[in-house]
Amino acid sequence: MLVAGVLLLLAGWCPSCASTPEPKWVELPVRVAAPENLHEACLNAVQHASMRVAESNLVDGKVTSAWSEDLFAFRRPNSDGGTRRRAWIEVMPHSDADAPNDGRVGRLVRVRVERERNKALRHPDKSAEAEWDPVGDDVEFARRIAFTIQAQVGADFRPSDDFYRRMGTDAGSPSGEKKNP
């Protein structure tokens, strides 16, 4: 009994055993003519938020940004050494019984912005010496990305020709057929 109490006490003091914050997703239902339209809007929204796209998968409906770091140049009293963020976007099918039958399909866009704080205060401006600690998701930043996606996905939105070039499909093909080499 005493051993179990000591183990529980030590588990509470172990920094690597600390629980990570619960992910907080912002969900947004949208209607689009083609999945390519929504995927392009997701890529644009990440770049509009001053983040770089790390991974993009049209088939799985996922976009992930690289870490965007905001380090402090000087140590501040009672403060951390800066923050970093990474965005996760997932697109999945969504049905809406009240939606008009206009040829567009329903999708649910989920956005999460993961945030970490730099605990290394000796050199807070050096990324290589940073010690990142999860502090919870940035819901406001995720909302900003979600609303940017919503603003871009309208009845007249069409992916750019560059999007089709990167995906290896014909610009006039809404089905996303691959080009013949």
N, C-alpha and C positions, 0 to 999 in steps of 0.2 A: 504494500500500500504506500509506504514511504517512497519507494523507488518510482512508482507511477506518478506521485506528486512532484518529485524532483524532475522527472522527464517532462512533465507538462510545463513546469516553471522554466526549464531550459529552452523548450520549444518556443515559448513566448519571447525569449530574449535573443533568439537566433535571427540575425538580419537576413540571411538567405532563406529562412523559413517564412518570412513575412508574406502575407497573402497579397496577390495582385488585385487591383481594383476590378470590379465587375464591368464588363464592356457595356457601353451605352450607345445604342444604335438610333439614328434618326431615320424614320421610314417615310417614304413619299410615294404614293401611287401616281403613275403617269400613264398616258396612252400615246403610243407611237405607231407610225406606219411601218417601220422596219427596225429590227434590233440594231442594225448598223447606225441608225440615227441616234439612238440612245447611247450606244457605246462611244460614239464621237463626242456627244455632249458630256459624257463622264470624263473623257480625256481632257476636253477643253476646260471643264470646271476645276480639275486638279491643277492644271497649268495656270488658270486664272487666279487660284489661291496661292500662287508663287511657290508651287511644289513641282518637283520633277516626277514623272511617271517611271516607276521601277518595273512594274509588271502590268501587262494588259492581255486579257484573254477574252476575245469576243464570244467564243463558244460557251465558256463557263459563265460569262457575264460578270467578270471580276476585273477590277482595276485597283492597283496598290501603288501608292506613292513611295518615293525614297524618303528617308528621314530629312526633315527640314529643321536645321539647328539655328537657334538664336542664343548665342553665347554672350556673356557679359565681358567687357574689356577690363573692368576693374572689380575687385571684390567689394561687395556692399555689406554693411553690417546688417545682421538679422535677415539675410536673404540667401537665395541659392545662387548658383553660378550660371543660370540660364535654363532654357527649356529646348526641347525638340518635339516635333510632331510628325506623325505618319498617318495618312488617310487610307482607309479601306472602303471600297465601294463594291456592293454586290447587287446584281440585277436578277430578279426571279419572276416567273409568270405570276400574274395576279388577275383574278376575274372580278368584274363589277357588273352585277345584274342590272343596275340602272343606267349603264353606259349606252350611248347610241350605237347603232350598227353602222359605223362609218368606215369600216375597213381597217381601223387601227386596233392594235392589240394592247391589252392592259399589262403593265409591268409594275413591280414593286421595287423601288430603289432604296437600298439600305446603305447609310453612310456612317462610318465611325472614324473619329480622329483620336488616335492614341497619343497620349502626352507623357513625357518623362522629364524629370528635373535633374539638373547637374548638381551633384553633392560635393564635387571636388572644388574646394575654394582656394587652393594654393595657386593654381593657374586657371582661372575660370574662362579664359579666352582660348584655350588650347583644346581642340576636339579630341586629340589623342589621349589626353590625360583626364578626360571627363569620366565621371562615375555616375551613370544614369540610373535613376530610381523612378519606377512608375508611380504617377500621382493621380491617375484617373483620366477619363476621357474628356476631351474638350467638346462639349455638346454644342456650344455656340458656333464654333468653327465648322463642325459637321453640318449644322443648319445652313450656314453660309454656302457650303459646297452643294448641299441638296437644292437650295433655292436657285443657285446658278444653273444647275442641271434642268430644273423645272422651267426656268426662263428661256433656256435654249431649245427645249423640246416643244415646238409648236406645230401647228398644221403645215407651215411652210418650211420647216427646218429640213435641210438636206445635207448629208455629209459632204465634205470637200473632196475634190478629186485626189488630193494628197492622201486622204484617208483610204480611198480605194487602192491607191498605189501601194501603200504600206501593207494593206491586208492582202494584196495580190488578187483582187477581184476586178471585174469590169465595172466602170463608173455607171453605166446605164442599167446594171443588173441588180434589182432590189433583192433578188434571192441570194446574192453573194456567190454566184458561180465563179470558180477559179478560172483565171485566164489560161489559155493553151500556150505553152512555150514554143 
